[in-house]
Amino acid sequence: ISTLAEFSYGLSTLSAPILKKAREEAAKTHQYSSAETEAPSGRQRYRCPSPKLAGSP
């Protein structure tokens, strides 16, 4: 049982940063998709900036 506990503890400590990163990615995706629906033109500029748009402030 102690080895199982140690294993699950090691697994949880290992997966913590992975879960955190996944959560951050999910939050980013959520913000991105909501921004998509709100402003399609802004989305285009954000997704693939052309040299013209990138040069202007």
C-alpha positions as CSV (number, residue, x, y, z in Angstrom):
1,I,0.0,0.0,0.0
2,S,2.9,2.4,0.8
3,T,4.4,1.9,-2.6
4,L,1.0,2.6,-4.2
5,A,0.7,5.8,-2.1
6,E,4.2,6.8,-3.1
7,F,3.4,6.1,-6.7
8,S,0.2,8.1,-6.7
9,Y,1.9,10.9,-4.9
10,G,4.7,11.0,-7.4
11,L,2.1,10.9,-10.2
12,S,0.2,13.8,-8.7
13,T,3.4,15.9,-8.3
14,L,4.4,15.1,-11.8
15,S,1.0,15.8,-13.3
16,A,0.5,19.1,-11.4
17,P,2.6,21.2,-13.7
18,I,1.1,19.4,-16.7
19,L,-2.4,20.1,-15.5
20,K,-1.5,23.7,-14.8
21,K,-0.2,24.1,-18.3
22,A,-3.3,22.4,-19.7
23,R,-5.5,24.6,-17.7
24,E,-3.6,27.7,-18.9
25,E,-3.9,26.5,-22.5
26,A,-7.7,25.9,-22.0
27,A,-8.1,29.4,-20.6
28,K,-6.2,30.8,-23.5
29,T,-8.3,28.9,-26.0
30,H,-11.5,30.0,-24.2
31,Q,-10.4,33.7,-24.3
32,Y,-9.4,33.3,-27.9
33,S,-12.6,31.7,-29.0
34,S,-14.7,34.3,-27.2
35,A,-12.6,37.1,-28.8
36,E,-13.2,35.3,-32.1
37,T,-17.0,35.6,-31.8
38,E,-16.8,39.2,-30.6
39,A,-14.4,40.7,-33.1
40,P,-13.8,38.7,-36.4
41,S,-11.6,41.5,-37.8
42,G,-9.5,41.6,-34.7
43,R,-9.2,37.8,-34.8
44,Q,-7.8,37.9,-38.3
45,R,-5.2,40.5,-37.4
46,Y,-4.3,38.5,-34.3
47,R,-4.2,35.1,-36.0
48,C,-2.1,35.9,-39.1
49,P,-0.7,39.4,-39.1
50,S,0.4,40.7,-42.5
51,P,3.6,42.8,-42.8
52,K,1.4,45.9,-43.2
53,L,-0.5,45.3,-40.0
54,A,2.6,44.3,-38.1
55,G,4.4,47.5,-39.1
56,S,1.6,49.8,-37.9
57,P,1.2,50.6,-34.2
